[in-house]
Amino acid sequence: MSGTYIDNQTHKHPMIAVLTPIWERVLQRSPIGAEDDFFDLGGDASLAACLFMEIAQATGRVLPIAMIYEASTIARLAAATEKAGVSRISTLVPLKPGTDTSPVFIAHGLGGNVTDVARLAQHIRSRHPIYGLQASGLDGVREPLERIEDMAQFNLDAIRELQPRGPYLLIGYSLGGLVTLEMAQRLSQSGEEVALLALLETYPHRRFLPLACRARLLARLARHHGVAMTQLPLRKAIPYVIHRSERLWEFFRPGRDYPLGQRSPAGVSLPSAAQRVRDSSYVALANYRPRFYSGKVRFVRAEVSLHFPADPTAVWAQLAEEFEVETVPGDHAEILTTHFESLAAVLSRYLQESVGST
């Protein structure tokens, strides 16, 4: 579509004139027509986060970022924006409808945004409705949370309004896996059934890894970074590798971009609310030591593992009564961005086996 269409439609939808330059700035394309699709233009989860933060700043209307999956053109988003007022972003964001009464809940990664898992949710085959759990603070209204325990309770308060009793179906990606683990702990302790707890590429902070597991990770990183351990005395090699390995966690540090979700594209400033959520999430990660879970954990690991332990069993087997692990193609980020269909197939099977979903 051409810019002329936009001009002709402005009198019908004045918000189009407001949204169009935002879309063009975030997507770095011009012109963009009112009926051009966000995803066809190269939009993804990280750009959607930037888009909606800029819309909030320009209009004062805070919209669920997942709305982009229902209103993926300027025209449809303009209509939705004109109807919406300033409000908090809902903790539970519908990602896929379903006919079953028991929902599936998927927790976000470090960036806190459900858009990271939205495409995955669309490819999960199940009769259950699927909801994403949105982090507190992304709307700039609530405060971000700095404890995994508080994140878990925040999510449980929202979930129980929708589903007061179990069985509960929980999936968590990366940091979200720690959150869902804590949720499962609390649900189980209160006598509720957790039918599925699936952790996707979830690991505690490096300081809480078993010593042998951390040593293997450091050795692997040393080889990757070209450190010849045999050329250094052991007493010098270990501190050197530990120092070099700090770059492993650099993408977790406050103020940095992370492996997935809400990366700031060229020319687009990272929204302050999203940055605050990331910073708070890092604090939560760095201070959370997982406790033993008296239930079953189904773990999905990425086939390509550099920055995380290669053997999740060494990390988690002693922390769960039952532990199963499965491998999918890609690395930590790619299991959601590139190989989401393979991951969705695994999760579809998990749901089928847990509660007979189809």
C-alpha positions as CSV (number, residue, x, y, z in Angstrom):
1,M,0.0,0.0,0.0
2,S,1.1,3.5,-0.6
3,G,1.2,6.6,1.6
4,T,-1.7,8.1,-0.4
5,Y,-4.0,5.4,1.1
6,I,-2.9,6.6,4.6
7,D,-3.7,10.2,3.8
8,N,-7.1,9.3,2.5
9,Q,-7.9,7.3,5.6
10,T,-6.7,9.8,8.2
11,H,-10.1,11.6,8.5
12,K,-11.6,8.2,9.3
13,H,-8.9,7.1,11.7
14,P,-6.8,10.0,12.9
15,M,-4.7,7.6,14.9
16,I,-3.2,6.2,11.6
17,A,-1.3,9.5,11.2
18,V,0.1,9.0,14.7
19,L,1.0,5.3,14.3
20,T,2.5,5.5,10.8
21,P,5.7,7.4,11.7
22,I,6.2,5.1,14.7
23,W,6.0,2.0,12.6
24,E,8.3,3.5,10.0
25,R,10.8,4.5,12.7
26,V,10.8,1.1,14.5
27,L,10.7,-1.0,11.3
28,Q,13.1,1.4,9.5
29,R,11.0,1.3,6.4
30,S,9.1,4.0,4.5
31,P,6.5,4.3,3.3
32,I,4.3,1.8,5.2
33,G,0.7,1.5,4.2
34,A,-2.2,1.2,6.6
35,E,-2.9,-2.4,5.5
36,D,0.7,-3.6,5.4
37,D,1.3,-6.4,7.9
38,F,3.8,-5.9,10.7
39,F,5.3,-9.4,10.4
40,D,5.5,-9.2,6.6
41,L,7.5,-6.0,7.0
42,G,10.1,-7.9,9.1
43,G,8.6,-7.3,12.5
44,D,9.4,-9.6,15.4
45,A,9.0,-9.9,19.1
46,S,11.8,-7.4,20.0
47,L,10.5,-4.8,17.5
48,A,7.0,-5.3,18.8
49,A,8.2,-4.4,22.3
50,C,9.8,-1.2,21.0
51,L,6.7,-0.4,18.9
52,F,4.3,-0.6,21.8
53,M,6.5,1.3,24.1
54,E,6.7,4.2,21.6
55,I,2.9,4.1,21.1
56,A,2.5,4.4,24.9
57,Q,4.8,7.3,25.0
58,A,3.1,9.1,22.0
59,T,-0.5,8.4,23.0
60,G,-0.6,7.7,26.7
61,R,-2.4,4.4,25.9
62,V,-0.7,1.3,27.2
63,L,-1.7,-1.7,25.1
64,P,-0.8,-5.4,25.5
65,I,2.1,-6.1,23.2
66,A,0.4,-9.4,22.3
67,M,-2.2,-7.3,20.5
68,I,0.1,-7.1,17.5
69,Y,-0.9,-10.7,16.8
70,E,-4.5,-9.7,16.5
71,A,-4.0,-6.2,15.0
72,S,-0.9,-6.5,12.8
73,T,-1.7,-3.6,10.5
74,I,-1.7,0.1,11.2
75,A,-5.4,0.3,10.4
76,R,-6.4,-2.4,12.8
77,L,-4.1,-1.2,15.5
78,A,-5.4,2.3,15.1
79,A,-8.9,1.1,15.6
80,A,-7.9,-0.8,18.7
81,T,-5.8,2.1,20.1
82,E,-8.7,4.6,19.7
83,K,-10.8,2.3,21.9
84,A,-8.3,1.8,24.6
85,G,-7.4,4.0,27.5
86,V,-4.5,4.2,29.8
87,S,-4.3,0.9,31.8
88,R,-2.1,-1.6,33.2
89,I,-0.9,-4.5,30.9
90,S,-2.7,-7.6,31.9
91,T,-0.5,-10.3,33.6
92,L,-2.3,-13.0,31.5
93,V,-2.1,-12.4,27.8
94,P,-4.1,-14.7,25.6
95,L,-1.8,-16.2,22.9
96,K,-4.0,-19.0,21.5
97,P,-7.7,-19.9,22.1
98,G,-8.8,-23.4,23.1
99,T,-11.9,-25.3,24.0
100,D,-10.6,-27.1,27.1
101,T,-11.2,-25.6,30.6
102,S,-7.6,-26.0,31.8
103,P,-5.3,-23.3,30.3
104,V,-1.6,-23.6,29.6
105,F,0.6,-20.9,31.1
106,I,3.9,-19.9,29.6
107,A,6.4,-17.7,31.5
108,H,8.6,-15.2,29.7
109,G,12.4,-15.1,29.5
110,L,14.6,-12.4,31.0
111,G,13.1,-9.6,29.0
112,G,9.7,-10.2,30.6
113,N,7.7,-10.0,27.4
114,V,5.2,-12.6,26.2
115,T,5.9,-11.8,22.6
116,D,9.0,-14.0,22.9
117,V,6.9,-17.1,23.3
118,A,3.9,-16.0,21.2
119,R,5.0,-17.7,17.9
120,L,5.8,-20.9,19.9
121,A,2.3,-20.9,21.4
122,Q,0.7,-20.6,18.0
123,H,2.4,-23.9,16.9
124,I,1.5,-25.9,20.0
125,R,-1.2,-28.4,19.1
126,S,-3.6,-28.6,22.0
127,R,-7.2,-28.0,22.9
128,H,-6.1,-26.0,25.8
129,P,-6.1,-22.2,25.6
130,I,-2.6,-20.8,26.0
131,Y,-1.7,-17.7,28.0
132,G,1.6,-15.9,28.3
133,L,2.6,-14.5,31.7
134,Q,3.7,-10.9,31.3
135,A,6.2,-9.4,33.7
136,S,5.3,-6.7,36.2
137,G,6.6,-3.3,35.1
138,L,6.6,-3.4,31.3
139,D,3.7,-1.0,31.2
140,G,5.6,1.6,33.2
141,V,2.8,1.6,35.8
142,R,3.6,-1.3,38.0
143,E,7.0,-1.7,39.6
144,P,9.2,-4.4,38.3
145,L,10.0,-7.3,40.7
146,E,13.5,-8.2,41.9
147,R,12.8,-11.6,43.4
148,I,11.8,-14.9,41.7
149,E,9.5,-15.6,44.7
150,D,7.6,-12.3,44.1
151,M,7.3,-13.0,40.4
152,A,5.9,-16.5,41.2
153,Q,3.3,-15.1,43.6
154,F,2.4,-12.2,41.2
155,N,1.7,-14.8,38.5
156,L,-0.2,-17.2,40.8
157,D,-2.5,-14.4,41.9
158,A,-3.5,-13.7,38.3
159,I,-3.7,-17.4,37.4
160,R,-6.0,-18.3,40.3
161,E,-8.5,-15.7,39.2
162,L,-8.8,-17.6,35.9
163,Q,-8.2,-21.1,37.2
164,P,-8.9,-21.4,40.9
165,R,-8.0,-25.1,41.1
166,G,-5.6,-27.6,39.4
167,P,-4.5,-29.4,37.5
168,Y,-2.1,-26.7,36.4
169,L,0.0,-26.7,33.2
170,L,3.2,-24.6,33.4
171,I,5.9,-23.9,30.9
172,G,8.8,-21.6,31.5
173,Y,11.5,-20.4,29.2
174,S,15.0,-19.4,30.5
175,L,14.4,-17.1,33.5
176,G,10.7,-18.0,33.3
177,G,11.5,-21.6,34.1
178,L,12.8,-20.5,37.5
179,V,9.6,-18.6,38.0
180,T,7.4,-21.6,37.0
181,L,9.5,-23.9,39.2
182,E,8.7,-21.6,42.2
183,M,5.1,-21.5,41.2
184,A,4.9,-25.3,41.1
185,Q,6.5,-25.4,44.5
186,R,3.9,-23.2,46.0
187,L,1.0,-24.9,44.2
188,S,2.2,-28.4,45.3
189,Q,2.6,-27.2,48.9
190,S,-0.9,-25.9,48.9
191,G,-2.2,-29.3,47.8
192,E,-2.8,-28.4,44.1
193,E,-1.9,-30.8,41.3
194,V,0.8,-29.6,38.8
195,A,0.1,-31.8,35.7
196,L,3.0,-30.4,33.7
197,L,6.1,-28.4,34.6
198,A,8.3,-27.9,31.5
199,L,11.5,-25.9,31.8
200,L,12.9,-24.7,28.5
201,E,16.6,-23.9,28.6
202,T,16.4,-22.9,32.2
203,Y,19.5,-22.7,34.5
204,P,20.2,-20.9,37.7
205,H,22.8,-18.2,38.0
206,R,26.4,-19.6,37.6
207,R,27.2,-19.2,41.3
208,F,24.5,-21.8,42.0
209,L,25.7,-24.4,39.6
210,P,27.3,-27.5,41.0
211,L,31.0,-27.1,41.3
212,A,31.8,-29.8,38.8
213,C,29.3,-28.5,36.3
214,R,30.7,-25.0,36.6
215,A,34.2,-26.3,36.1
216,R,33.2,-28.1,32.9
217,L,31.4,-25.0,31.6
218,L,34.5,-22.8,32.3
219,A,36.7,-25.4,30.5
220,R,34.5,-25.3,27.5
221,L,34.5,-21.6,27.4
222,A,38.2,-21.5,27.8
223,R,38.6,-23.7,24.7
224,H,36.1,-21.5,22.8
225,H,38.1,-18.4,23.7
226,G,41.4,-19.9,22.8
227,V,42.8,-20.4,26.3
228,A,45.4,-23.1,26.2
229,M,45.1,-24.5,29.8
230,T,48.3,-26.6,29.4
231,Q,50.3,-23.4,28.8
232,L,49.4,-22.0,32.2
233,P,50.1,-23.3,35.7
234,L,46.8,-24.6,37.3
235,R,46.9,-21.9,40.0
236,K,46.9,-19.2,37.2
237,A,44.7,-21.0,34.7
238,I,41.6,-21.2,36.8
239,P,41.5,-17.5,37.8
240,Y,42.2,-16.6,34.2
241,V,39.4,-18.7,32.8
242,I,37.0,-17.4,35.4
243,H,37.9,-13.9,34.5
244,R,37.5,-14.6,30.8
245,S,34.2,-16.4,31.4
246,E,32.6,-13.3,32.8
247,R,31.7,-12.4,29.2
248,L,29.4,-15.4,29.4
249,W,27.1,-13.5,31.6
250,E,27.6,-10.1,30.1
251,F,24.3,-10.3,28.3
252,F,22.5,-10.8,31.6
253,R,23.9,-7.6,33.2
254,P,21.8,-4.5,33.7
255,G,22.0,-2.1,30.8
256,R,22.9,-4.8,28.2
257,D,21.0,-6.5,25.4
258,Y,20.1,-10.1,26.1
259,P,19.9,-13.2,23.9
260,L,16.2,-12.9,23.2
261,G,13.4,-10.4,23.5
262,Q,13.3,-6.6,23.2
263,R,16.6,-5.9,21.7
264,S,17.0,-2.3,20.8
265,P,17.2,-2.0,17.0
266,A,19.4,0.6,15.4
267,G,18.0,4.0,15.7
268,V,15.4,3.0,18.4
269,S,16.1,3.7,22.0
270,L,15.4,0.9,24.4
271,P,12.2,1.8,26.4
272,S,13.0,2.7,30.0
273,A,10.3,0.4,31.4
274,A,11.7,-2.6,29.5
275,Q,15.2,-1.8,30.6
276,R,14.1,-1.6,34.2
277,V,12.4,-5.0,33.9
278,R,15.6,-6.5,32.5
279,D,17.7,-5.0,35.3
280,S,15.3,-6.3,37.9
281,S,15.1,-9.7,36.3
282,Y,18.9,-10.0,36.4
283,V,18.9,-9.2,40.1
284,A,16.2,-11.9,40.6
285,L,18.3,-14.4,38.6
286,A,21.5,-13.7,40.5
287,N,19.8,-14.2,43.9
288,Y,17.6,-17.2,43.4
289,R,18.8,-20.6,44.5
290,P,16.4,-23.4,43.4
291,R,14.9,-25.7,46.0
292,F,14.2,-29.4,45.7
293,Y,10.9,-30.0,43.9
294,S,8.9,-33.0,44.9
295,G,7.4,-33.5,41.5
296,K,8.3,-34.2,37.9
297,V,10.4,-31.8,35.7
298,R,10.4,-32.1,32.0
299,F,13.4,-30.2,30.6
300,V,14.0,-29.2,27.0
301,R,17.6,-28.2,26.2
302,A,19.1,-26.6,23.1
303,E,21.3,-28.8,20.9
304,V,23.9,-26.0,20.6
305,S,25.2,-25.1,24.1
306,L,28.1,-22.8,24.6
307,H,27.0,-20.3,27.3
308,F,25.1,-22.8,29.4
309,P,25.9,-26.2,30.9
310,A,25.9,-28.9,28.3
311,D,24.3,-31.5,30.7
312,P,21.2,-30.1,32.4
313,T,20.9,-33.4,34.3
314,A,24.0,-32.5,36.3
315,V,22.2,-29.3,37.3
316,W,18.7,-30.4,38.0
317,A,18.6,-34.2,38.7
318,Q,19.3,-33.6,42.4
319,L,16.7,-30.9,42.6
320,A,13.6,-32.8,41.4
321,E,12.0,-36.1,42.3
322,E,11.7,-37.0,38.6
323,F,13.7,-35.4,35.8
324,E,13.5,-36.0,32.1
325,V,15.5,-34.1,29.4
326,E,15.0,-33.8,25.7
327,T,17.0,-32.0,23.0
328,V,15.7,-29.7,20.2
329,P,17.7,-28.0,17.4
330,G,19.2,-24.6,17.8
331,D,20.8,-22.6,20.6
332,H,19.3,-20.8,23.6
333,A,17.6,-18.1,21.5
334,E,17.0,-20.1,18.3
335,I,14.7,-22.7,19.9
336,L,12.1,-19.8,20.0
337,T,13.2,-17.7,17.0
338,T,14.1,-20.4,14.4
339,H,13.3,-23.9,15.6
340,F,10.0,-23.1,17.4
341,E,8.1,-25.8,15.4
342,S,10.4,-28.5,16.8
343,L,10.0,-27.2,20.3
344,A,6.2,-26.9,19.8
345,A,6.0,-30.5,18.8
346,V,7.7,-31.6,22.0
347,L,5.4,-29.4,24.1
348,S,2.4,-30.7,22.3
349,R,3.4,-34.3,23.2
350,Y,4.0,-33.3,26.8
351,L,0.5,-31.9,27.0
352,Q,-0.9,-35.0,25.4
353,E,0.9,-37.2,27.9
354,S,0.0,-35.0,30.9
355,V,-3.7,-34.6,30.5
356,G,-4.7,-36.2,27.3
357,S,-4.8,-33.0,25.3
358,T,-5.0,-33.2,21.5
